[in-house]
Amino acid sequence: MRLPLEDRTAILAVIKSFVGPTTEVRLCGSRVHDAERGGDIDLLLIMPSASERSAALDQKHALLFRLKDAIGDQRIDLTVTTKSRIQGDPVLQSMHESSIEI
């Protein structure tokens, strides 16, 4: 995983303050692989319910702003979903299968 511990800690703190402690936070994409270089920070947030997903989507821009404030101005892609949505979407399934929990 190519994401420093201090960035992981800051990311978790910011996300949990926005959406609560039951959200699963996963790193996806090129940052998962130690041998690769560069790349943005791809995060997959798995919410416990559809209503919590909806609330998180309403706060997505504010959350991204706070994340960049906490870890510096880096490109961050944020996908917000639920377990049931993952089961019904091949793209989300692939993201989930290749991701690492932070």
N, C-alpha and C positions, 0 to 999 in steps of 0.2 A: 504494500500500500504506500503510495507516494503522497502522503498527507501528514505533515508533522503533528506530533502529539498535541502541541499547544493549539494548532488550528482545529484539530478534532475536538478538543475540549471546549474551545470557544464556539464552534459550530453547534455542538450538542447543547450547550448552555443557552444560546440564543434560540434555537428551535424549541427546546423544552419550555422556555419562558413564553413563547408565542402559542404553542399548541398543546402543551401538557406533557406529562411524563410517560404516557402510554404509547406515544408515537414511536414507531421503529424508524431509525435513520440509517440509510445505507448509502455507501459510496459506489458509484457505477463508472463505467467508461474507462478511459486510458489510465486514470489515476489508480486504478485497482492493480495494475501491472507494474512491478518494480523495474522491468527492463525497458519500458517505454519512457519517452521524454515529453515534456510540455503537456498541453491539454488543459481544458477547463475543469472545474470541479462539478461533477454531475452527482446530484443528490436525489435519492428516492425516499420520499416520506410515505410511510404506510400508516394510515390513520385507522383507528379502531372502528369508525362508523362513517356512513355517508354524510351525516350531518356535520361531523367534525371535519371531514374532508372539505365540505362546502365552506365552513368557517375559515379553514386554513387558506383556501383559494382566495377568499375575500381579503386576506391579510398578506398575500404573496409578495406584493411589491414592498410593503413595509418590512417584511421578513428579509427579503433580499438586501434591502438597504442596511438593516442591522447586521446581517452577516458580513457584508463588505466593510462596514465600520469596524467589526470585530477582528477580521483577519486580513484586511487590506483590500484594495481595489483589484479583485481577481474576477475572471469570468466564472459565474456560477449558474448552472442550469438546475432548476428545481422541478421535479415531477412529484405531484401529490396524488395519492391513490388510496385504495383500500384493498384488503386481501381478496375480496370478492371480485373487484375489478381486474386484479391481476389474473385470476383464474379464467376470466373470459376474454383476455386480450393477449395475443401472441407476442406483441412487442413488449408489453409490460412483463410477461413471463420471462422473456429473454433477459430483460434488464435485471429482474429480480434474481434469476439463476446465476448471472455473472457478477453480481454485486457482493459487497462485503459490509456487514453491519459495523457501524462506527461505535 
